[in-house]
Amino acid sequence: MATIKQQRVAKNIKKALGNKKPITGGEIVENSGYGKSMKLYPKRIIQSKGVKEETKPIIEQLEEERKRAIKLLKTKISKAQYHQLVDAIDKLTKNIQLLSGGATERVEGFTWEK
């Protein structure tokens, strides 16, 4: 069962998904009542069992929306809204990955050297 602070984190995550201005995990954790030191390591809180339990319905809803957008993509290919669906699928996928603890980037094989 999630603690009150973990419930606040989940609530603030859900609010952040609708924001136009991005918010960091550290800000979410701090705004949920955790100390400033936890702001430096938000993953410890966001990936905790309690927060995962609280965000599971949010993730499921995002997955449903992504499925719906993918389905609509087939009928919108020739229309101007195609790029909006692709953008929505991209954002939904990234939010699902972020909330469920999945990888949000691929870095293997990448180097800054020329």
C-alpha positions as CSV (number, residue, x, y, z in Angstrom):
1,M,0.0,0.0,0.0
2,A,1.3,3.4,-0.9
3,T,2.2,6.0,1.7
4,I,0.5,9.4,1.6
5,K,3.6,11.0,0.0
6,Q,3.7,8.2,-2.6
7,Q,0.0,8.9,-3.4
8,R,0.9,12.6,-3.8
9,V,3.7,11.7,-6.2
10,A,1.3,9.7,-8.3
11,K,-1.2,12.6,-8.2
12,N,1.4,15.1,-9.2
13,I,2.7,12.8,-12.0
14,K,-0.9,12.7,-13.4
15,K,-1.1,16.5,-13.2
16,A,2.2,16.9,-14.9
17,L,1.1,14.8,-17.9
18,G,-1.4,17.5,-18.8
19,N,1.1,20.4,-18.4
20,K,2.4,22.2,-21.4
21,K,5.5,23.1,-19.4
22,P,7.6,20.0,-18.6
23,I,8.4,19.3,-14.9
24,T,11.2,17.1,-13.7
25,G,10.9,14.1,-11.5
26,G,12.8,15.9,-8.9
27,E,10.3,18.7,-8.8
28,I,7.4,16.2,-8.6
29,V,9.1,14.5,-5.6
30,E,9.9,17.8,-3.9
31,N,6.3,19.1,-4.5
32,S,4.9,15.9,-3.0
33,G,6.5,16.5,0.4
34,Y,9.9,14.8,0.1
35,G,13.0,16.6,1.2
36,K,15.4,18.5,-1.0
37,S,17.9,15.6,-0.9
38,M,15.3,13.3,-2.5
39,K,14.9,15.8,-5.4
40,L,18.4,14.7,-6.5
41,Y,17.3,11.0,-6.7
42,P,13.7,11.1,-7.7
43,K,13.9,7.7,-9.4
44,R,14.2,6.1,-6.0
45,I,10.7,7.4,-5.1
46,I,9.1,7.3,-8.6
47,Q,10.1,3.6,-9.1
48,S,9.0,2.6,-5.6
49,K,6.4,-0.1,-5.2
50,G,3.9,2.3,-3.7
51,V,4.2,4.8,-6.5
52,K,4.0,2.1,-9.1
53,E,0.8,0.8,-7.6
54,E,-0.7,4.3,-7.7
55,T,0.4,5.0,-11.3
56,K,-0.6,1.7,-12.7
57,P,-4.1,2.9,-13.7
58,I,-2.6,6.0,-15.3
59,I,-0.2,3.8,-17.4
60,E,-3.1,1.5,-18.4
61,Q,-5.1,4.6,-19.5
62,L,-2.1,5.9,-21.5
63,E,-1.7,2.4,-23.2
64,E,-5.4,2.4,-24.1
65,E,-5.1,5.9,-25.7
66,R,-2.0,4.8,-27.6
67,K,-3.8,1.7,-28.9
68,R,-6.7,4.0,-30.0
69,A,-4.3,6.4,-31.7
70,I,-2.6,3.6,-33.5
71,K,-5.9,2.2,-34.7
72,L,-7.0,5.7,-36.0
73,L,-3.7,6.1,-37.7
74,K,-4.8,3.6,-40.4
75,T,-7.8,5.7,-41.3
76,K,-6.1,9.1,-41.1
77,I,-3.1,8.4,-43.4
78,S,-4.4,10.6,-46.2
79,K,-5.6,13.4,-43.9
80,A,-3.8,16.3,-42.3
81,Q,-4.3,14.8,-38.8
82,Y,-1.8,12.0,-39.5
83,H,1.2,13.9,-38.0
84,Q,-0.9,14.7,-34.9
85,L,-1.6,11.0,-34.3
86,V,2.1,10.1,-34.8
87,D,3.0,12.8,-32.3
88,A,0.4,11.5,-29.8
89,I,1.7,8.0,-30.1
90,D,5.2,9.2,-29.6
91,K,4.3,11.2,-26.5
92,L,2.1,8.4,-25.0
93,T,4.9,5.8,-25.6
94,K,7.5,8.0,-23.8
95,N,5.1,8.7,-20.9
96,I,4.4,5.0,-20.5
97,Q,8.1,4.2,-20.6
98,L,8.8,6.9,-18.1
99,L,6.1,5.9,-15.6
100,S,6.7,2.2,-15.9
101,G,10.4,2.4,-15.4
102,G,11.3,1.5,-19.0
103,A,14.2,2.9,-21.0
104,T,13.5,6.3,-22.4
105,E,16.6,6.5,-24.5
106,R,19.1,4.2,-26.2
107,V,22.8,5.0,-25.6
108,E,24.7,1.8,-26.4
109,G,27.0,2.3,-29.3
110,F,26.9,6.1,-29.1
111,T,30.1,8.0,-28.8
112,W,30.9,11.7,-29.0
113,E,34.2,11.0,-30.7
114,K,34.6,11.7,-34.4
